[in-house]
Amino acid sequence: MQLSTLDYVIIFGFFALVLAIGIWVSRKSGKDTTEFFLSGRNMPWWLLGFSMVATTFSTDTPNLVTDIVRTNGVSGNWIWWAFLLTGLLTVFVYAKLWRRSDVKTDMEFYDLRYGGKPAHFLRGFRSVYLGIAFNIMAMSAVTLAAIKIGQIMLGLSPVETVLIGGTVTVIFSAGGGFRGVVYTDFVLFFVAIVGAVGAAYYLVNLPEVGGVSALITHENVVGKLSILPDFSDTEALIGILVIPLAVQWWSAWYPGAEPGGGGYIAQRMLAAKNENHAIGATFFFNIMHYALRPWPWILVALASMVVFPDVASIQEAFPNIEESKLGNDLAYSAMLTKLPSGLLGLVMASLGAAYMSTISTHLNWGSSYVVNDFYKQQLKPEASEKELVLVGRITTVVLMVASAIFALYLTNALQLFDIILMFGAGTGLIFILRWFWWRINAWSEISAMFSSGIISILFSMTSLGPYLFGGVDTFGVEAEGIFPGWARFPAVVLITTIVWLSVTFLTRPESKATLYEFYKQTQPGGPGWKKIIESSRAEDVQIVNRNEEWTVPSGILAMILGCILVYGCMFATGNWIYGNYTLASILTVLVVIAAVLLKLVWNRLRGDIL
């Protein structure tokens, strides 16, 4: 494959635009930490919404989706589609609470919700645990995808790809701060979506694929098309659909899909003008992320099964690919090599956009933890705003270098996705309940965090896991296991939940002063705070300062209608593509009805976001 002059003009023009935006906003972004990490808390919903979508439009996502489709079919995507429930719960219940909290990072929440040394430790430790360790793992998966794209499409070595992509990204991330990230995300979104759709349209209509009609009847593809798993295959049904929808979405922490909100999604909600803009941004993101965006990637993944039916065919077509990087996820990049001049340049620019958007967000988010929740709180409370911004910029560079080095040793993104998911198993319920149940304390979260990590290590990285759930142990011996493989994740969730609930009741609750202050600031409401409200009234302390009814029941109803709307859009789009017009029409009508009902409920909740 050889890039034309037109391709290079498109690619370099795009990179120049991104750098120009970063340089343009760098002076204002360096004023203070609120500006550098939250752009002054005055961002509109539509700009933040586009930023959220662009951030999750990463280079590893199409590779991950391709790996899933080629391995488990379209239905295998329920492993991440299930997180829609988490996303919509954040929209209709937690977005307003995060904006009311007025914290700079979700780690600062710990000093608001809890008190004393345990809260201080939790804030500092998790800022490093998530902002550095987990953040580096997430970024390395994105960088790994960029490495594979660079090898196949440009013939670059892993080190060359890392140096080129990392240098450009870190320049505008360190200079422009959060404002630069959000502004460039707006541009990156449109470049990425046009590139993805254009690539899908062209590749599905390749002569060897023959268009959608020929694709969906091809022998390599026909068994992979179903949006739902085979209900006659009990193990696949439980592992692919039941566990994600029944357990995973509320029980697991994962970057960008934290139960109750958190991470870079919380960062954008905290940067919104007000509660309504936080809600609008998050809802827009969930619609785009789940309902519409996956289908271009899915179509390319299905087409790849015709052109490259197995990993051996990919290796044969690209003999220079390193053995350690071979896998089904390479099929997406392999398909892109068949694009014509012009479109190839646009798609390469879109992949660059996806890479930079995701990495820049993670860099700014991770450095916000290091600066606000570790350096300022744990090391140097008297640090000036200028010094804190400098530390943020240095941290940005260090995170980029560390993640790039780690990426050189990875094999595939799905491998890392599973590890991160397991390490967060069992902690999600705390993130949901801590807003609405006064009894949860700092020790609850500390015990959940450590028990989840320790149990995951025991089940995933020692011989105990294979003997319980099947697989190959650390000595290379195949074990059948006492329990089915799908039971591994629920087992971690169950044990972790038992641990943190036990610790909650065995330790002292937070002080009344802390609980009063938290309630007064966020006004969560609900029966879980009844005891604290009654106590405050008995002591003549005013903590209820909003004349409004508890909106969580209406929020859950809105969440259900939102799920019908978004999943309906996803199913309808798929069936329109597959040619199932009757079912697609019925689903489209259902989407319209759900949208009307949701509008009525939403108006009761928050009114017009504009």
C-alpha positions as CSV (number, residue, x, y, z in Angstrom):
1,M,0.0,0.0,0.0
2,Q,1.3,3.4,-0.9
3,L,-0.1,6.8,0.1
4,S,-0.6,9.4,-2.6
5,T,0.2,13.1,-2.4
6,L,-3.5,13.8,-1.8
7,D,-3.4,11.4,1.2
8,Y,-0.4,13.1,2.7
9,V,-2.0,16.6,2.2
10,I,-5.2,15.4,4.1
11,I,-3.2,13.8,6.9
12,F,-0.7,16.6,7.5
13,G,-3.4,19.3,7.1
14,F,-5.4,17.6,9.8
15,F,-2.4,17.3,12.2
16,A,-1.6,21.0,11.6
17,L,-5.2,22.0,12.4
18,V,-5.1,20.1,15.7
19,L,-1.8,21.6,16.7
20,A,-3.0,25.1,15.9
21,I,-6.1,24.7,18.1
22,G,-3.9,23.4,21.0
23,I,-1.5,26.4,20.6
24,W,-4.4,28.9,20.3
25,V,-5.9,27.9,23.6
26,S,-2.7,27.2,25.5
27,R,-2.3,30.6,27.1
28,K,-5.8,30.8,28.6
29,S,-5.6,27.1,29.7
30,G,-2.5,27.7,31.8
31,K,-4.1,30.4,33.9
32,D,-5.1,28.0,36.8
33,T,-6.1,24.4,37.4
34,T,-9.8,25.0,37.1
35,E,-9.2,26.3,33.6
36,F,-6.6,23.7,32.7
37,F,-8.7,20.7,33.9
38,L,-12.3,22.0,33.6
39,S,-12.1,25.0,31.2
40,G,-13.7,27.3,33.7
41,R,-16.9,25.2,34.2
42,N,-18.7,27.0,31.4
43,M,-18.9,24.4,28.6
44,P,-22.3,23.8,26.7
45,W,-23.9,20.4,26.6
46,W,-23.4,19.9,22.8
47,L,-19.7,20.6,22.9
48,L,-19.2,18.3,25.9
49,G,-21.4,15.6,24.2
50,F,-19.3,15.6,21.1
51,S,-16.1,15.5,23.2
52,M,-17.4,12.4,25.1
53,V,-18.2,10.6,21.8
54,A,-14.9,11.6,20.2
55,T,-13.0,10.4,23.4
56,T,-14.5,6.9,23.1
57,F,-13.9,6.9,19.3
58,S,-10.4,5.4,19.9
59,T,-8.1,3.5,17.6
60,D,-8.5,0.4,19.7
61,T,-12.3,0.3,19.6
62,P,-12.7,-0.7,15.9
63,N,-10.0,-3.3,16.5
64,L,-11.7,-4.5,19.6
65,V,-15.1,-4.7,17.8
66,T,-13.5,-6.5,14.9
67,D,-11.9,-9.1,17.3
68,I,-15.3,-9.6,19.0
69,V,-17.3,-10.0,15.8
70,R,-14.8,-12.4,14.2
71,T,-14.6,-14.5,17.4
72,N,-18.1,-14.4,18.8
73,G,-20.3,-12.7,16.2
74,V,-22.1,-9.4,16.3
75,S,-23.9,-10.6,19.5
76,G,-20.5,-10.7,21.3
77,N,-20.6,-6.9,21.6
78,W,-23.1,-7.2,24.5
79,I,-20.0,-7.3,26.7
80,W,-19.8,-3.5,26.2
81,W,-23.3,-2.8,24.9
82,A,-24.6,-3.7,28.4
83,F,-22.9,-0.6,29.8
84,L,-25.7,1.5,28.3
85,L,-27.7,0.9,31.5
86,T,-24.8,2.4,33.4
87,G,-24.6,5.3,31.1
88,L,-28.3,6.2,31.2
89,L,-28.4,5.8,35.0
90,T,-25.7,8.4,35.0
91,V,-27.7,10.6,32.7
92,F,-31.0,10.7,34.6
93,V,-29.9,10.2,38.2
94,Y,-26.2,11.1,38.7
95,A,-25.3,13.9,36.3
96,K,-27.1,16.5,38.3
97,L,-25.5,15.3,41.5
98,W,-22.0,15.5,40.1
99,R,-22.6,19.0,38.9
100,R,-24.0,20.0,42.3
101,S,-21.0,18.6,44.1
102,D,-18.8,21.3,42.6
103,V,-15.7,19.2,42.9
104,K,-12.8,19.5,40.4
105,T,-12.3,15.7,40.1
106,D,-14.4,12.7,41.1
107,M,-11.5,11.8,43.5
108,E,-12.2,15.1,45.4
109,F,-15.6,13.5,46.0
110,Y,-14.1,11.4,48.7
111,D,-13.3,14.3,51.0
112,L,-16.8,15.6,50.5
113,R,-18.6,12.3,51.1
114,Y,-16.3,10.8,53.7
115,G,-14.1,12.3,56.4
116,G,-10.8,11.9,58.3
117,K,-7.7,9.9,57.4
118,P,-9.5,7.0,55.6
119,A,-11.0,9.5,53.1
120,H,-7.7,11.3,52.7
121,F,-6.0,7.9,52.0
122,L,-8.7,6.8,49.6
123,R,-8.5,10.0,47.6
124,G,-4.7,9.9,47.4
125,F,-4.4,6.2,46.7
126,R,-7.1,6.0,44.0
127,S,-5.8,9.1,42.3
128,V,-2.5,7.1,41.7
129,Y,-4.2,3.7,41.2
130,L,-6.7,5.0,38.6
131,G,-4.9,8.1,37.3
132,I,-1.6,6.4,36.7
133,A,-1.8,2.6,36.8
134,F,-5.2,1.9,35.2
135,N,-4.9,5.0,33.0
136,I,-1.6,3.8,31.6
137,M,-3.2,0.4,30.8
138,A,-6.1,2.0,29.0
139,M,-3.9,4.3,27.0
140,S,-1.5,1.4,26.1
141,A,-4.5,-0.5,24.5
142,V,-5.2,2.6,22.3
143,T,-1.5,2.9,21.5
144,L,-1.3,-0.8,20.7
145,A,-4.0,-0.3,18.1
146,A,-2.1,2.6,16.6
147,I,1.0,0.4,16.4
148,K,-0.9,-2.3,14.5
149,I,-2.4,0.3,12.1
150,G,1.1,1.8,11.6
151,Q,2.6,-1.5,10.8
152,I,0.0,-2.6,8.3
153,M,-1.0,0.7,6.6
154,L,2.3,2.6,6.7
155,G,5.0,0.0,7.3
156,L,6.1,1.8,10.4
157,S,7.9,0.1,13.3
158,P,6.1,0.1,16.7
159,V,8.7,2.7,18.0
160,E,8.2,5.0,15.0
161,T,4.4,4.9,15.4
162,V,4.7,5.7,19.1
163,L,7.1,8.6,18.6
164,I,5.1,10.2,15.9
165,G,1.6,9.8,17.4
166,G,2.7,10.4,20.9
167,T,4.7,13.6,20.2
168,V,1.9,15.4,18.4
169,T,-0.7,14.4,21.0
170,V,1.3,15.3,24.0
171,I,2.2,18.7,22.6
172,F,-1.4,19.9,22.3
173,S,-2.5,18.1,25.4
174,A,0.1,19.6,27.6
175,G,-0.3,23.0,26.1
176,G,-4.1,23.4,25.6
177,G,-5.3,21.6,28.7
178,F,-9.0,20.5,28.9
179,R,-10.2,23.3,26.7
180,G,-7.8,22.3,24.0
181,V,-9.0,18.7,24.3
182,V,-12.7,19.6,24.0
183,Y,-12.2,22.0,21.1
184,T,-10.1,19.5,19.1
185,D,-12.6,16.7,20.0
186,F,-15.3,18.6,18.2
187,V,-13.2,18.6,15.0
188,L,-11.9,15.0,15.6
189,F,-15.5,13.7,15.9
190,F,-16.5,14.7,12.4
191,V,-13.3,13.5,10.8
192,A,-13.6,10.2,12.6
193,I,-17.3,9.5,11.8
194,V,-16.9,10.5,8.1
195,G,-13.8,8.2,7.9
196,A,-15.5,5.3,9.6
197,V,-18.7,5.5,7.4
198,G,-16.8,6.1,4.2
199,A,-14.5,3.1,4.9
200,A,-17.5,0.8,5.7
201,Y,-19.4,1.8,2.5
202,Y,-16.4,1.3,0.2
203,L,-15.1,-1.9,1.8
204,V,-18.5,-3.7,1.9
205,N,-18.8,-2.9,-1.8
206,L,-15.4,-4.4,-2.8
207,P,-15.7,-6.9,-5.7
208,E,-14.6,-9.8,-3.5
209,V,-17.3,-8.9,-0.9
210,G,-20.0,-7.9,-3.3
211,G,-22.2,-5.5,-1.3
212,V,-24.4,-6.0,1.7
213,S,-26.7,-8.6,0.1
214,A,-23.8,-10.9,-0.8
215,L,-22.0,-10.2,2.5
216,I,-24.9,-11.3,4.8
217,T,-25.4,-14.6,2.8
218,H,-21.7,-15.5,2.6
219,E,-20.9,-18.8,4.4
220,N,-18.2,-17.2,6.5
221,V,-20.6,-14.5,7.7
222,V,-24.1,-15.9,8.0
223,G,-23.4,-17.5,11.4
224,K,-22.1,-14.2,12.9
225,L,-24.9,-11.8,12.0
226,S,-27.3,-12.2,14.9
227,I,-27.6,-9.3,17.3
228,L,-28.7,-11.7,20.0
229,P,-26.7,-14.8,21.0
230,D,-28.0,-18.3,20.2
231,F,-30.6,-19.1,22.9
232,S,-30.0,-22.8,22.5
233,D,-26.3,-22.4,23.5
234,T,-26.8,-21.9,27.2
235,E,-23.1,-21.2,28.1
236,A,-22.8,-18.6,25.3
237,L,-26.1,-17.0,26.2
238,I,-25.1,-16.6,29.8
239,G,-21.6,-15.4,29.1
240,I,-22.5,-13.0,26.3
241,L,-25.9,-11.6,27.3
242,V,-27.1,-12.6,30.7
243,I,-24.0,-11.8,32.8
244,P,-23.5,-8.4,31.1
245,L,-27.1,-7.3,31.5
246,A,-27.8,-8.9,34.9
247,V,-24.5,-8.3,36.7
248,Q,-21.8,-6.6,34.8
249,W,-23.3,-3.2,34.1
250,W,-23.9,-2.3,37.8
251,S,-21.1,-4.2,39.4
252,A,-18.0,-3.4,37.5
253,W,-15.8,-0.2,37.2
254,Y,-14.6,0.5,33.7
255,P,-13.1,3.7,32.3
256,G,-15.9,5.7,30.6
257,A,-18.6,3.4,32.0
258,E,-18.4,3.8,35.7
259,P,-21.6,3.0,37.7
260,G,-22.8,6.3,39.0
261,G,-20.5,8.2,36.7
262,G,-16.8,9.0,37.2
263,G,-13.5,9.4,35.4
264,Y,-13.4,11.5,32.2
265,I,-17.2,11.4,31.9
266,A,-17.5,13.0,35.3
267,Q,-14.8,15.5,34.3
268,R,-17.0,16.7,31.5
269,M,-20.1,16.8,33.6
270,L,-18.2,18.9,36.1
271,A,-17.1,21.2,33.3
272,A,-20.7,21.9,32.2
273,K,-22.5,25.2,32.6
274,N,-25.1,23.7,34.9
275,E,-27.0,20.5,35.8
276,N,-29.1,20.6,32.6
277,H,-26.1,20.9,30.4
278,A,-24.4,18.0,32.2
279,I,-27.5,15.8,31.6
280,G,-27.8,16.8,28.0
281,A,-24.1,16.1,27.2
282,T,-24.2,12.7,28.8
283,F,-27.5,11.7,27.1
284,F,-26.2,12.8,23.7
285,F,-23.0,10.7,24.2
286,N,-24.9,7.5,25.1
287,I,-27.2,7.8,22.0
288,M,-24.2,8.2,19.7
289,H,-21.9,5.7,21.4
290,Y,-24.3,2.8,21.5
291,A,-27.1,3.3,18.9
292,L,-25.3,4.5,15.8
293,R,-21.5,4.4,15.9
294,P,-20.8,0.6,16.1
295,W,-22.4,-0.3,12.8
296,P,-19.6,0.9,10.4
297,W,-17.1,-1.0,12.4
298,I,-19.3,-4.1,12.5
299,L,-19.8,-4.0,8.7
300,V,-16.0,-3.8,8.1
301,A,-15.5,-6.7,10.6
302,L,-18.0,-8.9,8.7
303,A,-16.5,-8.0,5.4
304,S,-13.0,-8.9,6.7
305,M,-14.3,-12.5,7.3
306,V,-14.7,-12.7,3.5
307,V,-11.4,-11.2,2.5
308,F,-9.3,-12.5,5.4
309,P,-11.2,-15.6,6.8
310,D,-8.6,-16.4,9.5
311,V,-5.4,-15.0,11.1
312,A,-3.2,-17.1,8.8
313,S,-4.6,-15.2,5.8
314,I,-3.7,-11.9,7.4
315,Q,-0.2,-13.1,8.1
316,E,0.1,-14.3,4.5
317,A,-1.0,-10.9,3.2
318,F,1.3,-9.0,5.6
319,P,4.4,-11.2,6.3
320,N,6.3,-8.4,8.0
321,I,3.9,-8.1,11.0
322,E,5.5,-9.1,14.3
323,E,4.4,-12.5,15.5
324,S,3.5,-11.1,18.9
325,K,1.0,-8.6,17.3
326,L,-0.9,-11.1,15.2
327,G,-4.6,-11.6,16.0
328,N,-8.2,-11.1,14.7
329,D,-8.1,-7.5,15.7
330,L,-5.6,-6.8,12.8
331,A,-8.3,-7.5,10.3
332,Y,-9.7,-4.0,10.6
333,S,-6.4,-2.4,9.6
334,A,-5.9,-5.0,6.9
335,M,-9.2,-4.1,5.3
336,L,-8.3,-0.4,5.3
337,T,-5.3,-1.0,3.1
338,K,-7.8,-1.6,0.2
339,L,-9.1,1.9,0.3
340,P,-8.5,4.2,-2.7
341,S,-6.4,7.4,-2.7
342,G,-8.1,10.3,-1.0
343,L,-10.5,8.1,1.1
344,L,-7.4,6.4,2.4
345,G,-5.9,9.7,3.5
346,L,-9.3,10.7,5.1
347,V,-9.5,7.4,7.0
348,M,-5.9,7.7,8.1
349,A,-6.6,11.2,9.4
350,S,-9.8,9.8,11.1
351,L,-7.7,7.1,12.9
352,G,-5.2,9.7,13.9
353,A,-8.2,11.8,15.2
354,A,-9.5,8.8,17.2
355,Y,-6.1,8.1,18.7
356,M,-5.4,11.7,19.7
357,S,-8.9,12.4,21.0
358,T,-8.8,9.4,23.4
359,I,-5.1,9.8,24.4
360,S,-5.5,13.5,25.1
361,T,-8.5,12.9,27.2
362,H,-6.8,10.2,29.3
363,L,-3.7,12.4,29.7
364,N,-5.7,15.4,30.9
365,W,-7.9,13.3,33.1
366,G,-5.0,11.3,34.6
367,S,-2.9,14.4,35.2
368,S,-5.9,16.1,36.9
369,Y,-5.9,13.2,39.5
370,V,-2.2,13.5,40.1
371,V,-2.3,17.3,40.5
372,N,-5.5,17.9,42.4
373,D,-5.7,14.7,44.4
374,F,-2.2,13.6,45.0
375,Y,0.4,16.4,44.6
376,K,-1.8,19.2,46.1
377,Q,-3.5,17.1,48.7
378,Q,-0.8,14.7,49.8
379,L,2.5,16.4,49.0
380,K,2.3,20.2,48.7
381,P,-0.9,21.8,49.8
382,E,0.6,25.3,49.6
383,A,1.6,24.9,45.9
384,S,0.6,27.9,43.7
385,E,-1.8,27.6,40.7
386,K,1.2,28.2,38.3
387,E,3.1,25.3,39.9
388,L,0.1,23.0,39.8
389,V,-0.4,23.7,36.1
390,L,3.3,22.9,35.5
391,V,3.0,19.6,37.4
392,G,0.0,18.8,35.2
393,R,2.0,19.4,32.1
394,I,4.9,17.3,33.3
395,T,2.6,14.5,34.3
396,T,1.0,14.6,30.9
397,V,4.4,13.9,29.3
398,V,5.3,11.1,31.8
399,L,1.9,9.3,31.3
400,M,2.4,9.4,27.5
401,V,5.9,7.9,27.7
402,A,4.9,5.2,30.2
403,S,1.8,4.1,28.3
404,A,3.8,4.0,25.0
405,I,6.5,1.7,26.5
406,F,3.8,-0.6,28.0
407,A,2.1,-0.8,24.6
408,L,5.2,-2.2,23.0
409,Y,4.7,-5.4,25.2
410,L,1.0,-6.0,24.6
411,T,-0.6,-8.4,22.2
412,N,-4.3,-7.4,21.9
413,A,-6.8,-4.9,23.3
414,L,-9.4,-7.6,24.3
415,Q,-6.9,-9.1,26.6
416,L,-6.5,-5.8,28.5
417,F,-10.3,-5.1,28.4
418,D,-10.9,-8.4,30.4
419,I,-8.2,-7.6,32.9
420,I,-9.5,-4.1,33.7
421,L,-13.1,-5.4,33.9
422,M,-12.1,-8.1,36.4
423,F,-10.2,-5.7,38.6
424,G,-13.2,-3.5,38.9
425,A,-15.7,-6.3,39.5
426,G,-17.8,-5.9,42.6
427,T,-17.0,-2.3,43.2
428,G,-19.8,-0.8,41.1
429,L,-22.6,-1.2,43.6
430,I,-20.8,1.1,46.0
431,F,-20.5,3.8,43.4
432,I,-24.3,3.6,42.9
433,L,-25.3,3.5,46.5
434,R,-22.9,5.9,48.1
435,W,-25.0,8.9,47.0
436,F,-28.2,7.4,48.5
437,W,-27.2,5.4,51.6
438,W,-25.7,7.3,54.5
439,R,-24.2,4.2,56.1
440,I,-21.5,3.6,53.4
441,N,-18.2,4.9,54.6
442,A,-14.6,5.2,53.4
443,W,-13.7,1.7,54.7
444,S,-16.5,0.3,52.5
445,E,-14.7,1.6,49.4
446,I,-11.2,0.7,50.6
447,S,-12.2,-2.9,51.3
448,A,-14.0,-3.2,48.0
449,M,-11.1,-1.9,46.0
450,F,-8.5,-4.2,47.6
451,S,-10.7,-7.3,47.8
452,S,-11.7,-7.0,44.1
453,G,-8.1,-6.6,43.0
454,I,-6.8,-9.5,45.2
455,I,-9.6,-11.9,44.2
456,S,-9.2,-11.1,40.5
457,I,-5.4,-11.8,40.8
458,L,-6.2,-15.2,42.5
459,F,-8.8,-16.1,39.9
460,S,-7.0,-14.8,36.8
461,M,-3.2,-15.0,37.4
462,T,-2.8,-18.1,39.6
463,S,-3.6,-21.8,39.3
464,L,-6.7,-21.3,41.5
465,G,-8.7,-19.8,38.7
466,P,-8.4,-22.7,36.2
467,Y,-9.1,-25.3,38.8
468,L,-12.3,-23.4,39.8
469,F,-13.5,-22.2,36.4
470,G,-11.5,-24.2,33.8
471,G,-8.5,-23.2,31.6
472,V,-4.7,-23.6,31.5
473,D,-3.0,-23.1,34.9
474,T,0.4,-21.4,35.4
475,F,2.2,-24.7,34.8
476,G,0.6,-25.2,31.4
477,V,-1.8,-27.9,32.6
478,E,-5.4,-27.9,31.2
479,A,-8.0,-28.0,34.0
480,E,-11.7,-28.7,33.6
481,G,-12.8,-26.5,36.6
482,I,-15.5,-27.1,39.2
483,F,-17.7,-24.2,37.9
484,P,-18.4,-23.1,34.3
485,G,-16.2,-20.4,32.9
486,W,-18.9,-17.7,32.9
487,A,-19.1,-17.9,36.7
488,R,-15.7,-16.3,37.2
489,F,-16.9,-12.7,37.0
490,P,-20.1,-13.2,39.2
491,A,-17.9,-15.0,41.8
492,V,-15.6,-12.0,42.1
493,V,-18.6,-9.7,42.3
494,L,-20.3,-11.8,45.0
495,I,-17.2,-12.2,47.2
496,T,-16.2,-8.5,46.9
497,T,-19.8,-7.4,47.8
498,I,-19.9,-9.7,50.9
499,V,-16.5,-8.2,52.0
500,W,-17.5,-4.5,51.6
501,L,-20.9,-5.0,53.2
502,S,-19.4,-6.8,56.1
503,V,-16.8,-4.0,56.6
504,T,-19.5,-1.3,56.3
505,F,-21.4,-2.7,59.3
506,L,-18.3,-3.6,61.3
507,T,-16.8,-0.1,61.1
508,R,-18.1,3.3,62.4
509,P,-20.2,5.4,60.1
510,E,-19.0,8.8,58.9
511,S,-19.5,11.7,61.4
512,K,-22.8,13.6,61.4
513,A,-21.0,16.8,60.4
514,T,-19.6,15.1,57.3
515,L,-22.9,13.6,56.3
516,Y,-24.7,16.9,56.9
517,E,-22.3,18.8,54.7
518,F,-22.5,16.2,51.9
519,Y,-26.3,16.2,51.9
520,K,-26.5,20.0,52.0
521,Q,-24.2,20.3,49.0
522,T,-25.7,17.6,46.8
523,Q,-29.3,17.1,48.0
524,P,-29.5,13.4,46.9
525,G,-32.8,12.7,48.8
526,G,-34.4,9.3,49.2
527,P,-35.2,6.9,52.1
528,G,-31.5,6.1,52.5
529,W,-31.0,9.5,54.1
530,K,-34.1,9.5,56.2
531,K,-32.2,8.9,59.5
532,I,-29.8,11.7,58.8
533,I,-32.5,14.2,57.8
534,E,-34.5,13.3,61.0
535,S,-31.3,13.7,63.1
536,S,-30.5,17.1,61.5
537,R,-34.0,18.4,62.3
538,A,-33.8,17.2,65.9
539,E,-30.5,19.2,66.2
540,D,-32.0,22.1,64.3
541,V,-29.5,21.9,61.5
542,Q,-30.8,22.9,58.1
543,I,-29.5,20.5,55.4
544,V,-32.5,20.2,53.1
545,N,-32.4,23.3,50.9
546,R,-34.3,22.4,47.8
547,N,-38.1,22.3,47.5
548,E,-38.3,19.4,45.2
549,E,-39.5,15.8,45.3
550,W,-37.2,12.8,45.1
551,T,-36.6,12.3,41.3
552,V,-34.8,8.9,41.3
553,P,-38.0,6.9,40.6
554,S,-38.7,9.1,37.6
555,G,-35.0,8.9,36.7
556,I,-35.2,5.1,36.6
557,L,-38.3,5.3,34.4
558,A,-36.4,7.6,32.1
559,M,-33.5,5.2,32.1
560,I,-35.8,2.3,31.0
561,L,-37.3,4.4,28.3
562,G,-33.9,5.5,27.2
563,C,-32.7,1.9,27.0
564,I,-35.7,1.1,24.8
565,L,-34.9,4.1,22.6
566,V,-31.2,3.4,22.2
567,Y,-31.3,-0.4,21.9
568,G,-34.3,0.1,19.6
569,C,-32.2,2.4,17.4
570,M,-29.3,-0.1,17.4
571,F,-31.6,-3.1,16.5
572,A,-33.5,-1.1,13.9
573,T,-30.3,0.1,12.2
574,G,-29.0,-3.5,12.1
575,N,-32.2,-4.8,10.6
576,W,-32.4,-2.0,8.0
577,I,-28.9,-3.0,7.0
578,Y,-29.7,-6.7,6.9
579,G,-32.8,-6.1,4.8
580,N,-35.3,-7.2,7.5
581,Y,-37.6,-4.3,6.6
582,T,-40.7,-5.4,8.5
583,L,-38.9,-5.9,11.8
584,A,-36.9,-2.7,11.2
585,S,-40.1,-0.7,10.6
586,I,-41.7,-2.0,13.8
587,L,-38.5,-1.2,15.8
588,T,-38.4,2.3,14.3
589,V,-42.0,2.9,15.4
590,L,-41.1,1.6,18.9
591,V,-38.1,4.1,19.0
592,V,-40.4,7.0,18.1
593,I,-42.9,6.0,20.9
594,A,-40.1,5.7,23.4
595,A,-38.7,9.1,22.4
596,V,-42.0,10.8,22.9
597,L,-42.6,9.2,26.3
598,L,-39.0,9.9,27.4
599,K,-39.4,13.6,26.4
600,L,-42.5,13.8,28.7
601,V,-40.6,12.2,31.6
602,W,-37.5,14.3,31.0
603,N,-39.5,17.5,31.0
604,R,-40.8,16.5,34.5
605,L,-37.3,15.8,35.7
606,R,-35.2,18.7,34.4
607,G,-37.1,20.7,31.9
608,D,-35.6,21.8,28.6
609,I,-31.8,21.5,28.7
610,L,-31.5,24.6,26.5
